[in-house]
Amino acid sequence: MAAASGERAPAFTAQELEKLVDGVLPQYTLLYGPPDQQVSAHQKRDIWRAIAKEVRTLGVHQRRGTHCRKRWEDIRRCSKKTAEVQLGMASQCGRGARRTMTPLMFRILAVAYPELDGRLRTSQQTQGGEYNLIQRS
């Protein structure tokens, strides 16, 4: 059910986030690629609506394309910030400083920020440890 006006929408569930990422990653180049790709704002809006339709198939909440786009941008930004903190490229102060990379974050980095993904995986391998992966419930 959608939130009333002025009310926050319910948080995305883990299943909704998985479905969101599954929908965005194959379309990433169309949504965020170079401007010379000739993808109009209308076409991008249609892509987000299709992604939201897939998220709604879970029957949890009635997400709209704008909700999905905003949530994607939040988790993409959080994934980048977490990777930068782990690589020592950003300060660890503020919200999320103690977060660890999740499998979902690695999937996002691999497409959205491949250079960070490669550096993070190389850094973790050379330190002799396992990838710092945890599943969030």
KEZAFI-414622 format. One record per atom (N, C-alpha, C): residue in one letter; z, x, y. Coordinates in Angstrom, 1 decimal. Example, Ala and Ser with C-alpha at 12.3 -4.5 7.8 and 13.67 -1.06 7.14 Angstrom:
BEGIN
+--------+--------+--------+--------+
! residu !     up !   east !  north !
+--------+--------+--------+--------+
!      A !    7.8 !   13.2 !   -5.7 !
!      A !    7.8 !   12.3 !   -4.5 !
!      A !    7.8 !   13.2 !   -3.3 !
!      S !    7.1 !   12.8 !   -2.2 !
!      S !    7.1 !   13.7 !   -1.1 !
!      S !    7.9 !   12.9 !    0.0 !
+--------+--------+--------+--------+
END
This chain:
BEGIN
+--------+--------+--------+--------+
! residu !     up !   east !  north !
+--------+--------+--------+--------+
!      M !    0.0 !    0.8 !   -1.2 !
!      M !    0.0 !    0.0 !    0.0 !
!      M !    0.0 !    0.9 !    1.2 !
!      A !   -0.8 !    0.5 !    2.2 !
!      A !   -0.8 !    1.3 !    3.5 !
!      A !    0.4 !    1.1 !    4.3 !
!      A !    0.7 !    2.1 !    5.1 !
!      A !    1.9 !    2.1 !    5.9 !
!      A !    1.6 !    1.2 !    7.1 !
!      A !    2.6 !    0.5 !    7.6 !
!      A !    2.5 !   -0.3 !    8.8 !
!      A !    2.2 !    0.6 !   10.0 !
!      S !    1.7 !    0.0 !   11.1 !
!      S !    1.5 !    0.7 !   12.3 !
!      S !    2.7 !    1.4 !   12.8 !
!      G !    2.6 !    2.7 !   13.1 !
!      G !    3.7 !    3.5 !   13.6 !
!      G !    4.6 !    4.1 !   12.5 !
!      E !    4.3 !    3.7 !   11.2 !
!      E !    5.0 !    4.2 !   10.1 !
!      E !    4.2 !    5.3 !    9.4 !
!      R !    5.0 !    6.3 !    8.9 !
!      R !    4.3 !    7.4 !    8.1 !
!      R !    3.8 !    6.8 !    6.8 !
!      A !    2.6 !    7.3 !    6.4 !
!      A !    2.1 !    7.0 !    5.1 !
!      A !    3.0 !    7.7 !    4.0 !
!      P !    3.1 !    7.2 !    2.8 !
!      P !    3.8 !    7.9 !    1.8 !
!      P !    3.1 !    9.2 !    1.5 !
!      A !    4.0 !   10.2 !    1.0 !
!      A !    3.5 !   11.5 !    0.7 !
!      A !    2.5 !   11.4 !   -0.5 !
!      F !    1.5 !   12.3 !   -0.5 !
!      F !    0.6 !   12.3 !   -1.6 !
!      F !    1.3 !   12.8 !   -2.9 !
!      T !    1.0 !   12.1 !   -4.0 !
!      T !    1.6 !   12.5 !   -5.3 !
!      T !    0.9 !   13.7 !   -5.8 !
!      A !    1.4 !   14.4 !   -6.8 !
!      A !    0.8 !   15.6 !   -7.4 !
!      A !   -0.6 !   15.2 !   -7.9 !
!      Q !   -0.7 !   14.0 !   -8.5 !
!      Q !   -1.9 !   13.5 !   -9.1 !
!      Q !   -3.0 !   13.3 !   -8.0 !
!      E !   -2.5 !   12.7 !   -6.9 !
!      E !   -3.4 !   12.5 !   -5.8 !
!      E !   -3.9 !   13.8 !   -5.2 !
!      L !   -3.0 !   14.8 !   -5.1 !
!      L !   -3.5 !   16.1 !   -4.6 !
!      L !   -4.5 !   16.7 !   -5.5 !
!      E !   -4.3 !   16.6 !   -6.8 !
!      E !   -5.2 !   17.2 !   -7.8 !
!      E !   -6.6 !   16.5 !   -7.6 !
!      K !   -6.6 !   15.2 !   -7.5 !
!      K !   -7.8 !   14.4 !   -7.3 !
!      K !   -8.5 !   14.8 !   -6.0 !
!      L !   -7.7 !   15.0 !   -5.0 !
!      L !   -8.2 !   15.4 !   -3.7 !
!      L !   -8.9 !   16.7 !   -3.8 !
!      V !   -8.3 !   17.7 !   -4.3 !
!      V !   -8.8 !   19.0 !   -4.5 !
!      V !  -10.1 !   19.0 !   -5.4 !
!      D !  -10.0 !   18.2 !   -6.5 !
!      D !  -11.1 !   18.1 !   -7.4 !
!      D !  -12.4 !   17.5 !   -6.6 !
!      G !  -12.1 !   16.6 !   -5.6 !
!      G !  -13.2 !   16.0 !   -4.9 !
!      G !  -13.7 !   16.9 !   -3.8 !
!      V !  -12.9 !   17.7 !   -3.2 !
!      V !  -13.3 !   18.5 !   -2.0 !
!      V !  -14.0 !   19.8 !   -2.4 !
!      L !  -13.5 !   20.5 !   -3.4 !
!      L !  -14.0 !   21.8 !   -3.8 !
!      L !  -15.5 !   21.8 !   -4.0 !
!      P !  -16.1 !   20.9 !   -4.8 !
!      P !  -17.5 !   20.9 !   -5.0 !
!      P !  -18.3 !   20.6 !   -3.7 !
!      Q !  -17.7 !   19.9 !   -2.7 !
!      Q !  -18.3 !   19.6 !   -1.5 !
!      Q !  -18.0 !   20.5 !   -0.3 !
!      Y !  -17.2 !   21.5 !   -0.6 !
!      Y !  -16.7 !   22.4 !    0.5 !
!      Y !  -17.8 !   23.0 !    1.4 !
!      T !  -18.8 !   23.4 !    0.8 !
!      T !  -19.9 !   24.0 !    1.6 !
!      T !  -20.5 !   23.0 !    2.6 !
!      L !  -20.7 !   21.8 !    2.1 !
!      L !  -21.3 !   20.7 !    3.0 !
!      L !  -20.3 !   20.4 !    4.1 !
!      L !  -19.0 !   20.3 !    3.8 !
!      L !  -18.0 !   19.9 !    4.8 !
!      L !  -17.7 !   21.0 !    5.7 !
!      Y !  -17.7 !   22.3 !    5.3 !
!      Y !  -17.2 !   23.4 !    6.1 !
!      Y !  -18.2 !   24.5 !    6.2 !
!      G !  -19.4 !   24.4 !    5.7 !
!      G !  -20.3 !   25.4 !    5.8 !
!      G !  -20.9 !   25.7 !    7.1 !
!      P !  -21.9 !   26.6 !    7.2 !
!      P !  -22.4 !   26.9 !    8.5 !
!      P !  -23.1 !   25.7 !    9.2 !
!      P !  -23.1 !   25.7 !   10.5 !
!      P !  -23.7 !   24.5 !   11.2 !
!      P !  -25.2 !   24.3 !   10.9 !
!      D !  -25.9 !   25.4 !   10.5 !
!      D !  -27.3 !   25.2 !   10.3 !
!      D !  -27.7 !   24.5 !    9.0 !
!      Q !  -26.7 !   24.0 !    8.3 !
!      Q !  -26.9 !   23.2 !    7.1 !
!      Q !  -27.4 !   21.8 !    7.4 !
!      Q !  -27.3 !   21.4 !    8.6 !
!      Q !  -27.8 !   20.1 !    9.0 !
!      Q !  -27.1 !   18.9 !    8.3 !
!      V !  -25.8 !   19.0 !    8.2 !
!      V !  -25.0 !   18.0 !    7.6 !
!      V !  -24.3 !   17.3 !    8.8 !
!      S !  -24.7 !   16.0 !    9.0 !
!      S !  -24.2 !   15.3 !   10.2 !
!      S !  -22.8 !   14.8 !   10.0 !
!      A !  -22.2 !   14.5 !   11.1 !
!      A !  -20.8 !   14.0 !   11.1 !
!      A !  -20.7 !   12.7 !   10.3 !
!      H !  -21.8 !   11.9 !   10.3 !
!      H !  -21.8 !   10.7 !    9.5 !
!      H !  -21.8 !   11.0 !    8.1 !
!      Q !  -22.6 !   12.0 !    7.7 !
!      Q !  -22.7 !   12.4 !    6.2 !
!      Q !  -21.3 !   12.9 !    5.8 !
!      K !  -20.7 !   13.7 !    6.7 !
!      K !  -19.4 !   14.2 !    6.3 !
!      K !  -18.4 !   13.1 !    6.2 !
!      R !  -18.4 !   12.1 !    7.1 !
!      R !  -17.5 !   11.0 !    7.0 !
!      R !  -17.7 !   10.2 !    5.6 !
!      D !  -19.0 !   10.1 !    5.2 !
!      D !  -19.3 !    9.5 !    4.0 !
!      D !  -18.7 !   10.3 !    2.8 !
!      I !  -18.8 !   11.6 !    2.9 !
!      I !  -18.2 !   12.4 !    1.8 !
!      I !  -16.7 !   12.2 !    1.7 !
!      W !  -16.0 !   12.2 !    2.9 !
!      W !  -14.6 !   11.9 !    2.9 !
!      W !  -14.3 !   10.6 !    2.3 !
!      R !  -15.1 !    9.6 !    2.6 !
!      R !  -14.9 !    8.2 !    2.1 !
!      R !  -15.0 !    8.2 !    0.6 !
!      A !  -16.0 !    8.9 !    0.1 !
!      A !  -16.2 !    9.0 !   -1.4 !
!      A !  -15.0 !    9.7 !   -2.0 !
!      I !  -14.5 !   10.7 !   -1.4 !
!      I !  -13.3 !   11.4 !   -2.0 !
!      I !  -12.1 !   10.5 !   -2.0 !
!      A !  -11.9 !    9.8 !   -0.9 !
!      A !  -10.8 !    8.8 !   -0.8 !
!      A !  -10.9 !    7.7 !   -1.8 !
!      K !  -12.1 !    7.3 !   -2.1 !
!      K !  -12.3 !    6.3 !   -3.1 !
!      K !  -11.9 !    6.8 !   -4.5 !
!      E !  -12.2 !    8.1 !   -4.8 !
!      E !  -11.7 !    8.7 !   -6.0 !
!      E !  -10.2 !    8.8 !   -6.1 !
!      V !   -9.6 !    9.2 !   -5.0 !
!      V !   -8.1 !    9.3 !   -4.9 !
!      V !   -7.5 !    7.9 !   -5.1 !
!      R !   -8.1 !    6.8 !   -4.6 !
!      R !   -7.6 !    5.5 !   -4.8 !
!      R !   -7.7 !    5.0 !   -6.2 !
!      T !   -8.6 !    5.6 !   -7.0 !
!      T !   -8.7 !    5.1 !   -8.4 !
!      T !   -7.4 !    5.3 !   -9.2 !
!      L !   -6.5 !    6.2 !   -8.7 !
!      L !   -5.2 !    6.4 !   -9.3 !
!      L !   -4.3 !    5.2 !   -9.1 !
!      G !   -4.6 !    4.4 !   -8.1 !
!      G !   -3.9 !    3.2 !   -7.9 !
!      G !   -2.5 !    3.4 !   -7.3 !
!      V !   -2.2 !    4.5 !   -6.7 !
!      V !   -0.9 !    4.8 !   -6.2 !
!      V !   -0.8 !    4.3 !   -4.7 !
!      H !   -1.7 !    4.8 !   -3.9 !
!      H !   -1.7 !    4.3 !   -2.5 !
!      H !   -3.2 !    4.1 !   -2.0 !
!      Q !   -3.3 !    3.3 !   -1.0 !
!      Q !   -4.7 !    3.1 !   -0.5 !
!      Q !   -5.0 !    4.1 !    0.6 !
!      R !   -5.5 !    5.3 !    0.1 !
!      R !   -5.8 !    6.4 !    1.1 !
!      R !   -7.2 !    6.1 !    1.7 !
!      R !   -7.3 !    6.5 !    2.9 !
!      R !   -8.6 !    6.4 !    3.6 !
!      R !   -9.2 !    7.8 !    3.7 !
!      G !  -10.4 !    7.9 !    4.1 !
!      G !  -11.1 !    9.2 !    4.3 !
!      G !  -10.4 !   10.1 !    5.3 !
!      T !   -9.9 !    9.5 !    6.4 !
!      T !   -9.2 !   10.3 !    7.4 !
!      T !   -7.9 !   10.9 !    6.8 !
!      H !   -7.2 !   10.1 !    6.0 !
!      H !   -5.9 !   10.5 !    5.4 !
!      H !   -6.2 !   11.7 !    4.5 !
!      C !   -7.3 !   11.6 !    3.7 !
!      C !   -7.6 !   12.7 !    2.8 !
!      C !   -8.0 !   13.9 !    3.5 !
!      R !   -8.8 !   13.8 !    4.6 !
!      R !   -9.3 !   14.9 !    5.3 !
!      R !   -8.1 !   15.7 !    6.0 !
!      K !   -7.2 !   14.9 !    6.6 !
!      K !   -6.0 !   15.5 !    7.2 !
!      K !   -5.1 !   16.2 !    6.2 !
!      R !   -4.9 !   15.6 !    5.0 !
!      R !   -4.1 !   16.2 !    4.0 !
!      R !   -4.7 !   17.5 !    3.4 !
!      W !   -6.1 !   17.4 !    3.3 !
!      W !   -6.8 !   18.6 !    2.8 !
!      W !   -6.6 !   19.7 !    3.8 !
!      E !   -6.7 !   19.5 !    5.1 !
!      E !   -6.6 !   20.5 !    6.1 !
!      E !   -5.2 !   21.1 !    6.1 !
!      D !   -4.2 !   20.2 !    5.9 !
!      D !   -2.8 !   20.7 !    5.8 !
!      D !   -2.6 !   21.6 !    4.6 !
!      I !   -3.1 !   21.2 !    3.4 !
!      I !   -2.8 !   22.1 !    2.2 !
!      I !   -3.7 !   23.3 !    2.3 !
!      R !   -4.9 !   23.2 !    2.9 !
!      R !   -5.7 !   24.4 !    3.0 !
!      R !   -5.0 !   25.4 !    3.9 !
!      R !   -4.5 !   25.0 !    5.1 !
!      R !   -3.7 !   25.8 !    6.0 !
!      R !   -2.5 !   26.4 !    5.4 !
!      C !   -1.8 !   25.6 !    4.6 !
!      C !   -0.5 !   26.0 !    4.0 !
!      C !   -0.9 !   27.1 !    2.9 !
!      S !   -2.0 !   26.9 !    2.2 !
!      S !   -2.4 !   27.9 !    1.2 !
!      S !   -2.7 !   29.2 !    1.8 !
!      K !   -3.4 !   29.2 !    2.9 !
!      K !   -3.8 !   30.4 !    3.6 !
!      K !   -2.5 !   31.1 !    4.1 !
!      K !   -1.6 !   30.4 !    4.8 !
!      K !   -0.4 !   30.9 !    5.3 !
!      K !    0.4 !   31.6 !    4.2 !
!      T !    0.6 !   30.9 !    3.1 !
!      T !    1.4 !   31.4 !    2.0 !
!      T !    0.8 !   32.7 !    1.5 !
!      A !   -0.5 !   32.7 !    1.3 !
!      A !   -1.2 !   33.9 !    0.9 !
!      A !   -1.0 !   35.1 !    1.8 !
!      E !   -1.1 !   34.8 !    3.1 !
!      E !   -0.9 !   35.8 !    4.2 !
!      E !    0.5 !   36.4 !    4.2 !
!      V !    1.5 !   35.5 !    4.0 !
!      V !    2.9 !   35.9 !    3.9 !
!      V !    3.1 !   36.9 !    2.7 !
!      Q !    2.5 !   36.5 !    1.6 !
!      Q !    2.7 !   37.3 !    0.4 !
!      Q !    2.0 !   38.6 !    0.5 !
!      L !    0.9 !   38.7 !    1.3 !
!      L !    0.2 !   39.9 !    1.5 !
!      L !    0.8 !   40.7 !    2.6 !
!      G !    1.8 !   40.2 !    3.3 !
!      G !    2.4 !   40.9 !    4.4 !
!      G !    1.5 !   40.9 !    5.7 !
!      M !    0.6 !   39.9 !    5.7 !
!      M !   -0.3 !   39.8 !    6.9 !
!      M !    0.3 !   38.9 !    8.0 !
!      A !    1.4 !   38.1 !    7.6 !
!      A !    2.0 !   37.2 !    8.5 !
!      A !    3.5 !   37.2 !    8.4 !
!      S !    4.2 !   36.8 !    9.4 !
!      S !    5.6 !   36.8 !    9.3 !
!      S !    6.1 !   35.7 !    8.4 !
!      Q !    7.3 !   35.9 !    7.9 !
!      Q !    7.9 !   35.0 !    7.0 !
!      Q !    8.8 !   34.0 !    7.6 !
!      C !    8.8 !   33.9 !    8.9 !
!      C !    9.7 !   33.0 !    9.6 !
!      C !    9.1 !   31.6 !    9.6 !
!      G !    9.9 !   30.6 !    9.8 !
!      G !    9.4 !   29.3 !    9.9 !
!      G !    9.3 !   28.5 !    8.6 !
!      R !    8.8 !   27.3 !    8.6 !
!      R !    8.8 !   26.5 !    7.5 !
!      R !    7.9 !   27.0 !    6.4 !
!      G !    8.3 !   27.0 !    5.2 !
!      G !    7.4 !   27.5 !    4.1 !
!      G !    7.4 !   28.9 !    3.8 !
!      A !    8.4 !   29.6 !    4.4 !
!      A !    8.4 !   31.1 !    4.3 !
!      A !    8.7 !   31.5 !    2.8 !
!      R !    9.4 !   30.7 !    2.1 !
!      R !    9.8 !   31.1 !    0.7 !
!      R !    8.9 !   30.4 !   -0.3 !
!      R !    7.8 !   29.8 !    0.1 !
!      R !    6.9 !   29.2 !   -0.9 !
!      R !    6.2 !   30.2 !   -1.7 !
!      T !    5.9 !   29.9 !   -2.9 !
!      T !    5.1 !   30.7 !   -3.8 !
!      T !    3.8 !   30.0 !   -4.0 !
!      M !    2.8 !   30.8 !   -4.4 !
!      M !    1.5 !   30.3 !   -4.7 !
!      M !    1.5 !   29.4 !   -6.0 !
!      T !    0.9 !   28.3 !   -5.8 !
!      T !    0.8 !   27.4 !   -7.0 !
!      T !   -0.6 !   27.5 !   -7.5 !
!      P !   -0.9 !   27.0 !   -8.7 !
!      P !   -2.2 !   27.0 !   -9.3 !
!      P !   -3.2 !   26.3 !   -8.3 !
!      L !   -2.7 !   25.2 !   -7.7 !
!      L !   -3.6 !   24.4 !   -6.8 !
!      L !   -4.0 !   25.3 !   -5.6 !
!      M !   -3.0 !   26.0 !   -5.1 !
!      M !   -3.3 !   26.9 !   -3.9 !
!      M !   -4.3 !   28.0 !   -4.3 !
!      F !   -4.2 !   28.5 !   -5.5 !
!      F !   -5.2 !   29.5 !   -5.9 !
!      F !   -6.6 !   28.9 !   -6.0 !
!      R !   -6.7 !   27.7 !   -6.5 !
!      R !   -8.0 !   27.0 !   -6.5 !
!      R !   -8.6 !   26.8 !   -5.1 !
!      I !   -7.7 !   26.5 !   -4.2 !
!      I !   -8.2 !   26.3 !   -2.8 !
!      I !   -8.6 !   27.6 !   -2.2 !
!      L !   -7.8 !   28.6 !   -2.4 !
!      L !   -8.1 !   30.0 !   -1.8 !
!      L !   -9.4 !   30.5 !   -2.4 !
!      A !   -9.7 !   30.3 !   -3.7 !
!      A !  -10.9 !   30.8 !   -4.3 !
!      A !  -12.1 !   30.3 !   -3.6 !
!      V !  -12.1 !   29.0 !   -3.1 !
!      V !  -13.3 !   28.5 !   -2.4 !
!      V !  -13.2 !   28.6 !   -0.9 !
!      A !  -12.0 !   28.3 !   -0.3 !
!      A !  -11.9 !   28.3 !    1.1 !
!      A !  -11.7 !   29.7 !    1.7 !
!      Y !  -11.0 !   30.5 !    1.0 !
!      Y !  -10.7 !   31.9 !    1.5 !
!      Y !  -10.8 !   32.9 !    0.4 !
!      P !  -12.0 !   33.1 !   -0.1 !
!      P !  -12.2 !   34.0 !   -1.3 !
!      P !  -11.7 !   35.4 !   -1.0 !
!      E !  -11.8 !   35.9 !    0.2 !
!      E !  -11.3 !   37.3 !    0.5 !
!      E !   -9.8 !   37.4 !    0.4 !
!      L !   -9.1 !   36.3 !    0.8 !
!      L !   -7.6 !   36.3 !    0.6 !
!      L !   -7.3 !   36.2 !   -0.9 !
!      D !   -8.0 !   35.3 !   -1.6 !
!      D !   -7.7 !   35.1 !   -3.0 !
!      D !   -7.9 !   36.4 !   -3.8 !
!      G !   -9.0 !   37.2 !   -3.5 !
!      G !   -9.2 !   38.4 !   -4.2 !
!      G !   -8.1 !   39.5 !   -3.9 !
!      R !   -7.7 !   39.5 !   -2.6 !
!      R !   -6.7 !   40.5 !   -2.2 !
!      R !   -5.4 !   40.2 !   -2.8 !
!      L !   -5.0 !   38.9 !   -2.9 !
!      L !   -3.8 !   38.4 !   -3.4 !
!      L !   -3.7 !   38.7 !   -4.9 !
!      R !   -4.7 !   38.4 !   -5.6 !
!      R !   -4.8 !   38.7 !   -7.1 !
!      R !   -4.7 !   40.2 !   -7.3 !
!      T !   -5.4 !   41.0 !   -6.6 !
!      T !   -5.4 !   42.4 !   -6.8 !
!      T !   -4.0 !   43.0 !   -6.4 !
!      S !   -3.4 !   42.5 !   -5.4 !
!      S !   -2.1 !   42.9 !   -5.0 !
!      S !   -1.1 !   42.6 !   -6.1 !
!      Q !   -1.2 !   41.4 !   -6.6 !
!      Q !   -0.2 !   41.0 !   -7.7 !
!      Q !   -0.4 !   41.8 !   -9.0 !
!      Q !   -1.7 !   42.1 !   -9.3 !
!      Q !   -2.0 !   42.9 !  -10.5 !
!      Q !   -1.5 !   44.3 !  -10.4 !
!      T !   -1.7 !   44.9 !   -9.2 !
!      T !   -1.3 !   46.3 !   -9.0 !
!      T !    0.2 !   46.5 !   -9.0 !
!      Q !    0.9 !   45.4 !   -8.7 !
!      Q !    2.4 !   45.5 !   -8.7 !
!      Q !    3.0 !   45.3 !  -10.1 !
!      G !    2.1 !   45.1 !  -11.1 !
!      G !    2.5 !   45.1 !  -12.4 !
!      G !    3.2 !   43.7 !  -12.8 !
!      G !    3.1 !   42.8 !  -12.0 !
!      G !    3.8 !   41.5 !  -12.3 !
!      G !    2.8 !   40.4 !  -12.6 !
!      E !    3.3 !   39.4 !  -13.2 !
!      E !    2.4 !   38.2 !  -13.4 !
!      E !    2.1 !   37.6 !  -12.1 !
!      Y !    1.1 !   36.8 !  -12.1 !
!      Y !    0.8 !   36.0 !  -10.9 !
!      Y !    2.0 !   35.1 !  -10.6 !
!      N !    2.3 !   35.0 !   -9.3 !
!      N !    3.5 !   34.3 !   -8.9 !
!      N !    3.1 !   32.8 !   -8.9 !
!      L !    3.0 !   32.2 !  -10.0 !
!      L !    2.6 !   30.8 !  -10.1 !
!      L !    3.8 !   29.9 !  -10.5 !
!      I !    3.9 !   28.8 !   -9.9 !
!      I !    4.9 !   27.8 !  -10.3 !
!      I !    4.2 !   26.4 !  -10.2 !
!      Q !    4.6 !   25.5 !  -11.0 !
!      Q !    4.1 !   24.2 !  -10.9 !
!      Q !    5.1 !   23.4 !  -10.0 !
!      R !    4.6 !   22.7 !   -9.1 !
!      R !    5.4 !   21.8 !   -8.3 !
!      R !    5.4 !   20.4 !   -8.9 !
!      S !    6.6 !   19.8 !   -8.9 !
!      S !    6.6 !   18.5 !   -9.5 !
!      S !    6.4 !   17.4 !   -8.5 !
+--------+--------+--------+--------+
END
